[in-house]
């Protein structure tokens, strides 16, 4: 009789635990989706709150850390974004998007070496990501390593021929190296891709144009 009671109690506990886990998983999913919706609507504070709730339910949810980090980046809170992306990477060392987001954050705070390191990691995982080359090129350009920057911008353009910012960024690097003809050619190419807004799109590059 006593044994039967213990077995019944054990079954009850297991059932209760299973129900609790299922409830937690469903709650985390709903909360995560709310966070994504807030983020898509530009409500980043609300999104951060929802992703934080998900993390409390499951502290090993790398995707929640990444999404919260992305929301922090969009709020220009790059230090917190770096912390969240670092946590996501710790939980999932091959989390390409987290490396890319952290690269962007490092770039914004002027830490070009760490930005290069993270973008290089992204490229190792996926050599076809044009935006990673473009981002790494920006970091090299900031360090005045123009040859490396031009190489990365060129690679980005090869992978995505209509990447307007790739042409603009490469133009600035060319102008910095006094390759004015090549820089002007890139500006014209960028304008041909976006003829309606071409003037505003190349404004940064044209500041580096040679004086006539």
N, C-alpha and C positions, 0 to 999 in steps of 0.2 A: 504493500500500500504506500509506504513512504517513498519507495523507489518510483512508483507511478506518479506521485505528487512532484518529485524532483524533475522527472522527465517532462511533465506538463509545464512546470515552471520554466524549464530550459527552453522548451518550444515557444512559450509565450514571450520570453526575453528575445529570442532570435527573431520571432515575427515582429516584435516591437522595434527591434534594431533595424530590420529590413525596411519597415515602414518609415522609420525616422530617416534612414539614408535616402530612400526614394523621395521623401518630402523635401529633404535638403537639396537634392539634385534638381528637382523640378523648380524649387524656389530660386536656386542659383541661376537656372536657365532663364526664368522669367525676368529676374533682376538684371541679368546680363543684357537681355534683349531691350529692356528699358534704357539701360545705359547707352547702348548703341543708338537707339532712337534719339535720345537727348543729344548725343554727340553729333549725329547727322543734322540735327536742327540748330546746331551752334550753341546749345545749352551745356557748356562744358562743366560748370560747377555741379549741375545736377547729374551729369554723366559720371563725374568723378565720385560722387556720393554713391551711385548705384554700383560702380565697379568695386568700390571699397567694401560694400556689403557682400559682394560675391567673394572677395578675398577673405572676408571674415568667415564665410561658410566653408570655403576651401582655400587655405593659404598656399596651396601648391598649384593654383590655377595660373599658369604662365600667360594664357591669353588675356585674362582679366588684368594682370599687371601691365601687359603691353598696351592694352586699350586705355587704361588709366594714364599710362605714360604718354600716349599719343594725345590724350585730352589735355594733360599738363603742358605739352609742347605747344598746343594751339592756344593755350592761355599765356604763352611766353614764360612759363615757369620751367626753364630748361634743367635746372638742378634737380628738381623733383622728377622730371621726365627721365633723366639719366639714372636716378635711383631705381625707378620702376622698370626701365628697360634692362638694367643690370640684374634685377631680381628675376625677370622673365628669362634672361639668358642663362642664369644660374639653374633655373628649373628645366630649361630646354636649350642646351648649348648649340643647337643648330637652328635656332629661331631667327631666320633671315630677316624678317620684318623688324624684330626688336633691335638687331644690329644696325639696320638702316635708320631706324628712328633715333637711335642713340648717336649715330654718326651725324645726323642733322643737328641734334642738340649740341654736340661737341663743336660743330662748325659755327653755330650761332654764338657760343660763348668764347670763340677764338682759340679753342684747343685743336689746332689743325692736325697735330701728330696723332691724337687719339681718333679723330675723325677719319684720317687715312687708314688707320689700323682697322676700324670697324667696317669701312667701305670695302677694304681689301678682303675682309672676311666674307662679306656679302658676295663679292665677285667669285671667291673660291667656291661658295655654295652654289651660286648660279651665275655663270659667266655671261649670260644673255641679258642681264638686267642693265639696260642703258642708263637708267637714272643713277645707279651706283657709280658708274664711271663718271658721269657728269658731276656728281657730288664730290667724288674723290678729286676730280680735276679742280674744283673750286678750292679745296684745301691746299692742293699743290700750288695753285695760282696765288693764294694768300701767302704762301711761303716763298713766293717768287721763283718757284721751280717751274718755269714756264714750259720747258721742253716736256716735262712729265705731264703738266696740265694739258698741253696741246694734244699729247698722245691720248689722254683719257677722253677729252672732248671729241676727238676724232673717232675713237672707238664707240663712244655713245652715239654719234651721228651714223656710223656704219650700222649699228644695231637698230637705230630708229631714225631713218633719213629725214623725217619731218619734225625732229626735235628742235624747235625754234631756239630754245634756250641754249642748246648745245652750240649752235652757230654763233649766237651772241656772246657766250662765254669764251668761245675760241677766238672770236674777233678781238676781245679785250686782251687776251693773252698774246695774240699776234701783234697788236699795237704796242704792248709793253715791250715786245722784242724788236720793235721797229719794222715789222713785216707789214707795212701799211697796205700794200696791194692785196695781200691775203686777207687782212682784216676787213677791208672794204668789200671784198668778194663775199665774205661771210655775212656782212650786214645786208648786202643785196639779196643774198639767198634767204635770210630770215624774213626780209620784207616781202619776198615773193611767196613765202609760205602763208603769211598773214597780212595780205595787202591792206586790209581795212584798218587794222590797228598797228601796222608796221612801225609808224613813227614813234609811238609810245613804247613799243616792245624793244626797240633798239636804242632808246635814249641813253641808257647806261653805257652802251658800247660807243656811241658817237662822241661821248665826252673824251674818249681816248684817240679820236681821229687826229691826223696831222693837220696843222694849220696850212691853208692854201696860200 
